[in-house]
Amino acid sequence: MILKILVVDDERLNLKVAEAYLKNMSGEFEVILCQNPLEVEKLVVENDIDIVLLDIIMPIMNGTEVIEQLRKNHYLNDVQIIILTALSDAETFKVCFDKGADDFLKKPIDVNELQARLKAAIKTRNNAKILKKMYQRLKEQNLELKELNKVIKEAQFYMIQKEKLASIGELAAGVAHEINNPLGYVGSNIETMNNFAEKIKQVVDVYRKSFAGLEQLETQNKEGQAYFTNVHDAERKFKFNFVMDELNSIMKDSGEGIERISKIVQTLKNFARTGAENETAYSNLNSTVEEALLIVKNEAKYTIDIETHLEEVPEMECNSGQLGQVILNILVNAIQAIKAQNRSDRGHITIMTGSAENSVFLKILDDGPGIPEEVLGKIFDPFFTTKDVGQGTGLGLSISHDIIVNKHNGMITAGNNPDGGAWFYITIPLKKEGTDCL
C-alpha cells in the first residue's frame, strides 16, 4: 500500500533533502513537497495525505498555526503530524503537542530516527483507518436494518390478511427503538476506543523516549532512575491500567450489542416469513414464547409487567412461525386492552406453559377489562372485532383459531378471570395426525 507523505518547509533545500531521504528509505512512499504553509490543508485534503512532516519556524504561518488549522477539520484528526525543529525548549514542544502534533524530529535529521518515527506513525495511521472502516461498517449495517424495517412495513397488506399488521406493523417503531439502542452504545464504545488509543500512544511515546535515554547510560545511576519515574508518572496521569482493563469490557459490550441486533432481526424474520406457511418441524414452545416476548417488549415495558412460568416441555411437531403469530395476537390484544383502561397502576400479564402425556399447553392471563360476556362466543368468528372502525380487521383471533385447530389439531378457548381480566388456553398435540411416534 502506497503511503502519502507531505513535507512542509519554507527552505527548498530542506524539502529536497527530506524527499531524498524518504525515497531512498522506501519505494512505498509517495512524497509531496510544500513550501507555502497556507496550502497545507488544501494539499492534505486533495491528496488524502497519511503523514505530515512539518517545519515549525516558517514565515507567513508558523507550524503550530498549521497544526491548529488541520485539527479543526475533524476529517483530518487521524492524519499523523510529525514536527521538524531545531528548537529544544520544552515550551515549544508542549504547544505543538497541545495543538495536536503526534511526534517530533530534531534537525539535523538522523536517518535511523526518521525511519523509527515513520514506522510508529504508519502503524498509528493504519490502526485509525481500520477503526474508521469498522465504524463505517456499523453505519452500513444500521442502514441495512432500516431498509429491513422498510420492507416489513411495505408488506403490510399481506400481514393484514394474516393479522401481521397488528403484531409487526403496529410495533415497527418499538422494534426500531430496540435496534437503535444497541447500535447507539456500539457507536459510543468505538468512539471511546479512539480516545483510549490516543492515550496509549502518548504513554508508549514516553516509554520510547525514556528507555532510549537509559540505553545511553553506562550504569543505572540516579539520572537513569528518573526515566523510570517518568514512565510511572505517565501511566498514572493517563490511567493506563484502567484503560487497558476497560478495553476488554468495551469489546464485550460491543459484541453483545451486535448479538442483540441479530437476535431481534432474526426474530422479525421468523414472524414475517411468507414462503414457508405450511412447513413443520420439531420445535420447543418455550422458545416460541420467548421470541414473541422479544417483539412486544418495547410495547409493554412502560405500562405492563409480563410474568412467565415456563415449565420444561418436550419438542412438538409444529410450524413455530404460525404459533408465534398466535401468541403475538393474544399478547397484543391484551396489551391494547390494558392500555385502553388509562389506569394509574401497571397492568399484569402472566404466561404459563406445561405438558401432559401427549400434548403441551399454553395459558395467557391478563388483568385488563376482560371480554364482554355477550361477545365471548363470537371472538373467533372471522371479521368480528370490538374495536372502532379502522382500528382492527377482526382476523387476528379467527386466524389464531385456524392455526391451532385446523393446522395443528389443537384446541384454543377463552374466558374471563373471576377477579377481572381475560384468559386464553391452548393445547397442542406433540405429533400431528399421520406422523410417526417419537
KADA-V756880 format. One record per residue. N is the residue number from 0. PSI is psi in radians with two decimals (999 if undefined). BURIAL is b if it has 16 or more other ideal C-beta (glycine too) atoms within 10 Angstrom, else e. Layout:
BEGIN
{{N;PSI;BURIAL} {N;PSI;BURIAL}}
END
This chain:
BEGIN
{{0;2.27;e} {1;2.21;e} {2;2.34;b} {3;2.17;b} {4;2.22;b} {5;2.14;b} {6;2.17;b} {7;2.08;b} {8;2.45;b} {9;-0.22;b} {10;2.10;e} {11;-0.68;e} {12;-0.76;e} {13;-0.66;b} {14;-0.79;b} {15;-0.67;e} {16;-0.80;e} {17;-0.70;b} {18;-0.75;b} {19;-0.76;e} {20;-0.88;b} {21;-0.76;b} {22;-0.58;e} {23;-0.49;e} {24;-0.74;e} {25;2.45;e} {26;-0.04;e} {27;0.11;e} {28;2.28;b} {29;2.00;e} {30;2.25;b} {31;2.31;b} {32;2.51;b} {33;2.14;b} {34;-0.24;e} {35;1.93;e} {36;-0.36;b} {37;-0.31;e} {38;0.01;e} {39;-0.92;b} {40;-0.74;b} {41;-0.77;e} {42;-0.67;b} {43;-0.76;b} {44;-0.86;e} {45;-0.60;e} {46;0.05;e} {47;0.98;e} {48;2.45;b} {49;-0.75;b} {50;2.39;b} {51;2.13;b} {52;1.94;b} {53;2.14;b} {54;2.56;b} {55;-0.85;b} {56;1.87;e} {57;2.62;b} {58;2.95;e} {59;-0.97;e} {60;2.05;e} {61;3.02;e} {62;-0.65;b} {63;-0.61;b} {64;-0.62;e} {65;-0.77;b} {66;-0.83;b} {67;-0.72;e} {68;-0.77;b} {69;-0.73;b} {70;-0.29;e} {71;-0.41;e} {72;1.82;e} {73;-0.32;e} {74;-0.28;e} {75;0.24;b} {76;-0.55;e} {77;0.10;b} {78;2.24;b} {79;2.23;b} {80;2.05;b} {81;2.10;b} {82;2.51;b} {83;2.15;b} {84;2.62;b} {85;-0.08;e} {86;2.72;e} {87;0.05;e} {88;2.53;e} {89;-0.57;e} {90;-0.68;e} {91;-0.80;b} {92;-0.70;b} {93;-0.78;e} {94;-0.78;b} {95;-0.81;b} {96;-0.59;b} {97;-0.61;e} {98;-0.38;b} {99;0.20;b} {100;2.63;b} {101;-0.50;b} {102;3.10;b} {103;2.73;b} {104;2.32;b} {105;2.47;e} {106;2.55;e} {107;2.60;e} {108;2.29;b} {109;2.23;e} {110;-0.76;e} {111;-0.72;e} {112;-0.71;e} {113;-0.76;b} {114;-0.72;e} {115;-0.75;e} {116;-0.73;b} {117;-0.68;b} {118;-0.77;e} {119;-0.73;b} {120;-0.70;b} {121;-0.75;b} {122;-0.78;e} {123;-0.76;b} {124;-0.77;b} {125;-0.70;e} {126;-0.69;e} {127;-0.68;b} {128;-0.67;e} {129;-0.79;e} {130;-0.68;b} {131;-0.69;e} {132;-0.68;e} {133;-0.78;e} {134;-0.68;b} {135;-0.66;e} {136;-0.68;e} {137;-0.70;b} {138;-0.68;e} {139;-0.69;e} {140;-0.63;b} {141;-0.74;b} {142;-0.68;e} {143;-0.70;e} {144;-0.67;b} {145;-0.66;e} {146;-0.65;e} {147;-0.75;b} {148;-0.67;b} {149;-0.75;e} {150;-0.71;e} {151;-0.75;b} {152;-0.66;e} {153;-0.31;e} {154;0.36;b} {155;-0.52;e} {156;-0.80;e} {157;-0.63;e} {158;-0.61;b} {159;-0.73;e} {160;-0.55;e} {161;0.22;b} {162;0.52;b} {163;-0.19;b} {164;-0.72;b} {165;-0.64;b} {166;-0.50;b} {167;-0.83;b} {168;-0.81;b} {169;-0.39;e} {170;0.14;b} {171;-0.70;e} {172;-0.70;e} {173;-0.69;b} {174;-0.75;b} {175;-0.67;e} {176;-0.76;e} {177;-0.54;b} {178;-0.74;b} {179;-0.54;e} {180;-0.99;e} {181;-0.62;b} {182;-0.59;b} {183;-0.83;e} {184;-0.36;e} {185;-0.79;b} {186;-0.70;b} {187;-0.70;e} {188;-0.67;b} {189;-0.72;b} {190;-0.73;e} {191;-0.69;b} {192;-0.63;b} {193;-0.76;b} {194;-0.75;e} {195;-0.68;b} {196;-0.64;b} {197;-0.72;e} {198;-0.73;b} {199;-0.72;b} {200;-0.71;b} {201;-0.72;e} {202;-0.74;b} {203;-0.63;e} {204;-0.70;b} {205;-0.75;b} {206;-0.83;e} {207;-0.78;e} {208;-0.75;e} {209;-0.85;b} {210;-0.47;e} {211;-0.65;e} {212;-0.68;e} {213;-0.59;e} {214;-0.41;e} {215;-0.14;e} {216;2.39;e} {217;-0.60;e} {218;2.86;e} {219;1.59;e} {220;-2.99;e} {221;-0.64;e} {222;-0.68;e} {223;-0.69;b} {224;-0.49;e} {225;-0.57;e} {226;-0.73;b} {227;-0.71;e} {228;-0.71;e} {229;-0.74;b} {230;-0.86;b} {231;-0.68;e} {232;-0.72;e} {233;-0.73;b} {234;-0.71;b} {235;-0.74;e} {236;-0.79;e} {237;0.16;b} {238;0.92;e} {239;-0.76;b} {240;-0.71;e} {241;-0.77;e} {242;-0.83;b} {243;-0.68;e} {244;-0.65;e} {245;-0.41;e} {246;-0.79;b} {247;-0.73;e} {248;-0.72;e} {249;-0.78;b} {250;-0.65;e} {251;-0.80;e} {252;-0.73;b} {253;-0.74;b} {254;-0.72;e} {255;-0.61;e} {256;-0.79;b} {257;-0.73;e} {258;-0.68;e} {259;-0.74;b} {260;-0.82;b} {261;-0.72;e} {262;-0.73;e} {263;-0.81;b} {264;-0.73;b} {265;-0.66;e} {266;-0.72;b} {267;-0.75;b} {268;-0.69;e} {269;-0.69;b} {270;-0.24;b} {271;0.15;b} {272;2.45;b} {273;-0.20;e} {274;0.00;e} {275;0.80;e} {276;-0.48;e} {277;0.11;e} {278;2.42;e} {279;2.71;b} {280;2.89;e} {281;2.21;e} {282;2.83;b} {283;2.24;b} {284;-0.68;b} {285;-0.66;b} {286;-0.68;e} {287;-0.70;b} {288;-0.79;b} {289;-0.65;e} {290;-0.71;b} {291;-0.69;b} {292;-0.59;b} {293;-0.63;b} {294;-0.73;b} {295;-0.02;b} {296;-0.87;b} {297;-0.59;b} {298;-0.55;b} {299;-0.32;b} {300;-0.44;e} {301;-0.32;e} {302;-0.25;e} {303;2.37;b} {304;2.28;e} {305;2.08;b} {306;2.36;e} {307;2.46;e} {308;1.50;e} {309;1.82;b} {310;2.80;e} {311;2.17;e} {312;2.63;b} {313;2.77;e} {314;2.63;e} {315;2.75;b} {316;2.05;b} {317;3.05;b} {318;1.78;b} {319;-0.53;b} {320;-0.74;b} {321;-0.74;b} {322;-0.67;b} {323;-0.63;b} {324;-0.68;b} {325;-0.84;b} {326;-0.72;b} {327;-0.78;b} {328;-0.80;b} {329;-0.76;b} {330;-0.75;b} {331;-0.74;b} {332;-0.75;b} {333;-0.77;b} {334;-0.80;b} {335;-0.67;b} {336;-0.73;b} {337;-0.75;b} {338;-0.56;b} {339;-0.27;e} {340;-0.32;e} {341;0.76;e} {342;2.78;e} {343;-0.47;e} {344;2.92;e} {345;2.49;e} {346;3.01;b} {347;2.30;b} {348;2.37;b} {349;2.34;b} {350;2.23;b} {351;2.47;b} {352;2.75;b} {353;-3.07;b} {354;2.61;b} {355;-2.85;e} {356;-0.80;e} {357;0.35;e} {358;2.92;b} {359;2.75;b} {360;2.75;b} {361;2.31;b} {362;2.29;e} {363;2.13;b} {364;2.52;b} {365;2.86;b} {366;0.61;b} {367;-2.73;b} {368;-0.20;e} {369;-3.12;b} {370;2.17;b} {371;2.36;e} {372;-0.58;e} {373;-0.28;e} {374;0.02;e} {375;-0.60;e} {376;-0.05;e} {377;-0.08;e} {378;-0.38;b} {379;0.08;b} {380;2.48;e} {381;2.41;e} {382;0.14;e} {383;2.26;e} {384;2.56;b} {385;-0.01;e} {386;2.82;e} {387;2.79;e} {388;2.29;e} {389;-0.13;e} {390;-0.35;e} {391;2.73;b} {392;-0.30;b} {393;0.29;b} {394;-0.35;b} {395;-1.01;b} {396;-0.50;b} {397;-0.79;b} {398;-0.68;b} {399;-0.74;b} {400;-0.73;b} {401;-0.72;b} {402;-0.81;b} {403;-0.85;b} {404;-0.89;e} {405;-0.58;e} {406;-0.35;b} {407;0.13;b} {408;0.59;e} {409;-2.76;b} {410;2.45;e} {411;2.24;b} {412;2.88;e} {413;2.77;b} {414;-3.01;e} {415;2.49;e} {416;2.57;e} {417;-0.61;e} {418;0.15;e} {419;2.68;e} {420;3.00;b} {421;2.84;b} {422;2.62;b} {423;2.37;b} {424;2.23;e} {425;2.34;b} {426;2.47;b} {427;2.26;b} {428;2.65;b} {429;-0.50;b} {430;2.39;b} {431;2.74;b} {432;2.44;e} {433;0.02;e} {434;2.76;e} {435;2.73;e} {436;2.75;e} {437;999;e}}
END
